[in-house]
Amino acid sequence: MNIQLKSGESIPSHFADGDVLIIVRRGTVEFTVEEETVELTNETLLHMEPKEKHSLIAKHDADIIVVKMK
């Protein structure tokens, strides 16, 4: 899945049923996963396990690839 966010846009807290891999192609995104916040760029990846609650906000215009694994 491809998600594009403008600076300041956010996605509220939610979770996925399977593992998720986040790849930031462009921009900077701040992810909060289970109360821990990390900043992602095109130089980092994020792996989340099933049912981990997460939310995100674009710090700069961002293009994100979300890979869901079951």
C-alpha positions as CSV (number, residue, x, y, z in Angstrom):
1,M,0.0,0.0,0.0
2,N,1.3,3.5,-0.8
3,I,0.4,6.4,1.5
4,Q,1.2,10.1,0.7
5,L,0.9,12.7,3.4
6,K,1.5,16.4,3.4
7,S,3.5,18.0,6.2
8,G,1.3,18.0,9.4
9,E,-1.1,15.4,8.2
10,S,-1.6,12.4,10.5
11,I,-3.2,9.0,10.9
12,P,-4.8,8.3,14.2
13,S,-4.0,5.3,16.4
14,H,-4.9,1.9,15.0
15,F,-3.4,-1.6,14.6
16,A,-3.0,-4.4,12.0
17,D,-3.7,-8.1,12.3
18,G,-0.3,-9.1,10.9
19,D,3.3,-7.9,10.8
20,V,3.8,-4.6,9.1
21,L,6.9,-3.1,7.5
22,I,7.1,0.6,6.9
23,I,9.4,2.0,4.2
24,V,9.6,5.8,3.8
25,R,10.5,6.7,0.2
26,R,10.5,10.4,0.7
27,G,10.1,12.8,3.6
28,T,10.1,12.4,7.4
29,V,7.4,10.7,9.5
30,E,7.1,10.4,13.2
31,F,5.6,7.1,14.3
32,T,4.3,6.4,17.8
33,V,4.2,2.6,18.5
34,E,2.9,1.5,21.8
35,E,3.9,4.7,23.6
36,E,7.4,4.9,21.9
37,T,8.0,7.5,19.3
38,V,10.5,7.1,16.4
39,E,11.3,9.3,13.4
40,L,11.6,7.6,10.1
41,T,13.3,8.8,6.9
42,N,14.3,7.1,3.7
43,E,17.3,5.7,5.6
44,T,15.3,3.8,8.2
45,L,12.7,1.0,8.2
46,L,10.1,0.1,10.9
47,H,8.8,-3.3,11.6
48,M,5.7,-3.7,13.8
49,E,4.3,-6.9,15.1
50,P,0.6,-7.8,15.0
51,K,-1.8,-5.8,17.2
52,E,0.8,-3.1,18.1
53,K,-1.1,0.2,18.3
54,H,0.5,2.9,16.2
55,S,-0.2,6.4,14.9
56,L,1.9,8.7,12.7
57,I,2.3,12.3,11.6
58,A,4.3,13.7,8.6
59,K,7.0,16.1,9.7
60,H,7.7,16.8,6.0
61,D,5.7,15.8,2.9
62,A,6.1,12.0,2.8
63,D,5.6,9.0,0.5
64,I,5.3,5.8,2.5
65,I,5.1,2.1,1.5
66,V,3.3,-0.1,3.9
67,V,3.9,-3.9,3.5
68,K,1.4,-6.0,5.4
69,M,2.4,-9.6,6.1
70,K,0.2,-12.4,7.4
